Every structure is written in C-alpha cells, then in structure tokens.
C-alpha cells in the first residue's frame, strides 16, 4: 500500500473507516474482483480495521476509568480526561 494511502487511513474518522471497510468486505465476499485488485483492497481493509480498533481503544479509555480505593476495590468511575 502506498504511503499516501496509509496516511489517509490514519486521518479517517471512525464512521468513514468503518463504512469503507464494510464496502471492501462486501466486494471481496462477492468474489467478482480481479486477483490483483483483491489483494490491494484487502490490504487497505487491514489498515482500516487497525484504524477502527485504535479509535475504539482510544474512545473506551476516554469514556471512563475505574476508581479504586487503597485496597484496590473498585469504588466507581470518573471521566478519564479531566479538564
């Protein structure tokens, strides 16, 4: 995959990356894509999958963190990013 394409994927918001990934999966499942193109879109799909996973991990971490008392027992949650 070209460097520009990797940079482009790294900038995509979650919704656009997921939508494109779904389109790629549908095309590959149909089986009517030429071999070389299948390889190229599969590689892009892998990059999109990694982007979506990274964005989900970031979102989960920002949503909340578990607060614990001195003994390590969970006491509740609080926002991770306090401003």
C-alpha contacts under 8 A as a table, 3 or more apart, distances in Angstrom:
res1	aa1	res2	aa2	distance
1	X	5	X	6.58
1	X	6	X	7.01
1	X	40	X	7.11
1	X	43	X	6.85
1	X	44	X	7.14
2	X	5	X	5.26
2	X	6	X	6.56
3	X	6	X	5.15
3	X	7	X	6.30
4	X	7	X	5.12
4	X	8	X	6.08
5	X	8	X	4.93
5	X	9	X	6.23
6	X	9	X	5.18
6	X	10	X	6.25
6	X	47	X	7.23
7	X	10	X	5.03
7	X	11	X	6.53
8	X	11	X	5.31
8	X	12	X	6.59
9	X	12	X	5.28
9	X	17	X	7.31
9	X	47	X	6.90
9	X	48	X	6.33
9	X	51	X	7.02
10	X	51	X	6.48
12	X	16	X	6.30
12	X	17	X	5.86
13	X	16	X	5.64
13	X	17	X	6.26
14	X	17	X	5.20
14	X	18	X	6.04
14	X	51	X	7.60
14	X	52	X	5.72
14	X	55	X	6.55
15	X	18	X	5.22
15	X	19	X	6.11
16	X	19	X	5.11
16	X	20	X	6.16
17	X	20	X	5.28
17	X	21	X	6.10
17	X	48	X	5.65
17	X	49	X	7.82
17	X	51	X	7.29
17	X	52	X	6.58
18	X	21	X	4.97
18	X	22	X	6.15
18	X	48	X	7.16
18	X	49	X	7.62
18	X	52	X	6.63
19	X	22	X	5.15
19	X	23	X	6.34
20	X	23	X	5.04
20	X	24	X	6.26
20	X	45	X	7.97
20	X	48	X	7.78
21	X	24	X	5.09
21	X	25	X	6.25
21	X	45	X	5.48
21	X	48	X	6.14
21	X	49	X	7.00
22	X	25	X	5.12
22	X	26	X	6.24
23	X	26	X	5.15
23	X	27	X	6.25
24	X	27	X	5.13
24	X	28	X	6.17
24	X	41	X	6.53
24	X	42	X	7.34
24	X	45	X	6.45
25	X	28	X	5.16
25	X	29	X	6.02
25	X	45	X	7.77
26	X	29	X	5.10
26	X	30	X	6.28
27	X	30	X	5.29
27	X	31	X	6.79
27	X	32	X	7.40
27	X	33	X	7.04
28	X	31	X	5.29
28	X	32	X	7.45
28	X	33	X	6.81
28	X	38	X	6.75
28	X	42	X	7.94
30	X	33	X	7.80
33	X	37	X	6.40
33	X	38	X	5.82
34	X	37	X	5.37
34	X	38	X	5.97
35	X	38	X	4.96
35	X	39	X	6.31
36	X	39	X	5.22
36	X	40	X	6.39
37	X	40	X	5.00
37	X	41	X	6.10
38	X	41	X	5.32
38	X	42	X	5.88
39	X	42	X	5.07
39	X	43	X	6.20
40	X	43	X	5.24
40	X	44	X	6.37
41	X	44	X	4.93
41	X	45	X	5.95
42	X	45	X	4.87
42	X	46	X	6.26
43	X	46	X	5.12
43	X	47	X	6.47
44	X	47	X	5.08
44	X	48	X	6.16
45	X	48	X	4.96
45	X	49	X	6.05
46	X	49	X	5.03
46	X	50	X	6.28
47	X	50	X	5.17
47	X	51	X	6.23
48	X	51	X	4.99
48	X	52	X	6.19
49	X	52	X	5.18
49	X	53	X	6.18
50	X	53	X	5.12
50	X	54	X	6.13
51	X	54	X	5.18
51	X	55	X	6.19
52	X	55	X	5.16
52	X	56	X	6.14
53	X	56	X	5.13
53	X	57	X	6.23
54	X	57	X	5.15
54	X	58	X	6.25
55	X	58	X	5.08
55	X	59	X	6.12
56	X	59	X	5.03
56	X	60	X	6.08
57	X	60	X	5.19
57	X	61	X	6.23
58	X	61	X	5.21
58	X	62	X	6.24
59	X	62	X	5.13
59	X	63	X	6.12
60	X	63	X	5.28
60	X	64	X	7.04
61	X	64	X	6.13
61	X	65	X	6.82
61	X	80	X	6.92
62	X	65	X	7.65
62	X	79	X	6.92
62	X	80	X	5.24
62	X	81	X	6.22
63	X	79	X	6.12
63	X	80	X	6.51
64	X	77	X	6.13
64	X	78	X	5.56
64	X	79	X	4.63
64	X	80	X	5.14
65	X	77	X	5.60
65	X	78	X	5.81
65	X	79	X	6.34
65	X	80	X	5.49
66	X	74	X	6.51
66	X	75	X	7.47
66	X	76	X	5.94
66	X	77	X	4.56
66	X	78	X	6.73
67	X	74	X	5.83
67	X	75	X	5.59
67	X	76	X	5.38
67	X	77	X	5.33
67	X	78	X	6.82
68	X	71	X	7.57
68	X	72	X	5.17
68	X	73	X	5.24
68	X	74	X	4.40
68	X	75	X	5.23
68	X	76	X	7.28
69	X	72	X	5.29
69	X	73	X	5.56
69	X	74	X	6.61
69	X	75	X	6.39
70	X	73	X	7.49
79	X	82	X	6.38
